Amino acid sequence: MFTKVGDGDRDLVKVIFEDKEIMAPPGQSVAAVLLAEGIRSCRETPVSGEPRGPYCMMGICFECLVVIDGEPNQQACMRTVREGMLIKRQHGVAQIGPDAKAESDPAE
Amino acid sequence: MLNCDAAVVGGGVVGAAIAYGLAELKLDTVLIDEGDVAFRAARGNFGLVWVQSKGIGCPPYSSLTRRSADNWLRLAEEVKQVTGVDIAYSRPGGVHLCLGEQEFTDRAAVMKQLEAQTEGRFQYEMLDHRMLSEMLPGLGPDVTGGSYSPLDGHANPLFLLRGLHAGFRNRAGRALINAPVHRIRPLAGAFDVEAGNETVRAQKLVLAAGLANAKLASDVGLRVPVHPLRGQILVSEKVRSFLRIPTLHVRQTTEGSVLMGDSHEDVGFDDGTRPDIMAEIARRATRAFPFLRSARIVRAWGALRVMTPDGIPIYDQSESCPGAFCAAAHSGITLAATHAFDLPRWIAEGALPPEFDAFSARRFDVH
């Protein structure tokens, strides 16, 4: 669906999505990098469980939520890739609250 | 020319509930809505079905509120049955949280007054921090306590609006949308409502047009002195369910969003938002539940409450134009069951009951 126009001469950064290592051009958004890798869905909705992925690419629709370095509900289109970034799928709702378990702990 | 038994002006939650009820009584009803240029208080609502603190100093209003809240389950079940729309209604009780000793003392006095004027029918408990913490885990240390009433509940106000409109149409009601009312002409035994490019001739007329009631009412010999009072609401990302019981300032939806609100600003017809007010709403919410600091806000909006001079609803019937009624209230959600079940019956019969004299705008007349 998406074709890379080339990574240029820039040094790529390594990010990890789930267990997959991805070499990404610096400066790109997490959402763009996922789409370029053919990853169409990055979360399931809390209400129906349907898979969802990047849509508006400009911070409005909240469809591209992922867990980044342990922080839930991050908008993938609004975050820039960084060396060593750990990206995980957002499964359902974020876990905050009085007795929240660190379900999205990167050490997990 | 559209001929009908009853015309309801206003497709918000008040007008839709009345039209839904009139259609159930087999009145051929036309619901007239201005369109999305309207202020749409019904779409900015917080979603509480709230009994505590309603009608202090006005026993008829507290009774009305109680009656509607007690009929809410029936309304939710009926709408679900007629339309399939689940309004997400529950009645786990509700809490008014108090920050600081003064708020707690003041609240206790107000609740005592409400208990006294309802001859004990109003049920509540004042709970201190420790007792309240068992009910609401994660409560912050600034919360001194609060009032809990088992009579309160909450619902999804947008699904209510959708359900009432769908139910109205299922019951053969006709909706005329994008049709602002220019003028209403009273005839002998009927009304001509000029709306958009259409004229609706109705035997009965119900004005439920929110803030626009103030302007429309004089055409049919009524007076509805309402003014806007802005409230702002913040909505968080969906988070794990932590708050089963709604509070006046913070509630969590079935889907997981956290709504924060209850600001009051007199800013005329401006339904925008302001950072300082949003900050104050967030400050109060995070003092109540400190872990909300890590929740992200995804939406915010302002909406205009339809306020009467004394905060008590106006229900009235015209003396000079029999068959014309009006309804104006800022509690369109809480009172939805009364608007759907009780008002339509009285409108169909042709007169409001004597106990509704307390809600007539004649109370504002200078004697």
Contacts between the chains, C-beta under 8 A, distances in Angstrom:
chain1	res1	chain2	res2	distance
A	46	B	238	4.8
A	46	B	255	6.3
A	46	B	256	5.3
A	47	B	238	8.0
A	47	B	255	5.1
A	62	B	237	7.4
A	62	B	298	5.9
A	65	B	237	7.8
A	73	B	237	4.7
A	73	B	238	8.0
A	73	B	296	6.1
A	93	B	238	4.8
A	93	B	239	5.4
A	93	B	240	5.0
A	93	B	241	7.9
A	93	B	256	4.6
A	94	B	237	6.2
A	94	B	238	7.2
A	94	B	239	4.8
A	94	B	240	6.9
A	94	B	295	7.7
A	95	B	239	7.4
A	95	B	240	5.1
A	96	B	239	5.0
A	96	B	240	6.8
A	96	B	242	7.7
A	96	B	291	5.6
A	96	B	292	7.6
A	96	B	294	5.2
A	96	B	295	5.8
A	97	B	137	7.7
A	97	B	138	6.1
A	97	B	239	6.9
A	97	B	240	5.6
A	97	B	242	3.8
A	97	B	291	5.8
A	98	B	137	4.2
A	98	B	138	2.9
A	98	B	242	6.4
A	98	B	291	6.2
A	99	B	137	6.8
A	99	B	138	7.8
A	100	B	240	6.8
A	100	B	291	7.3
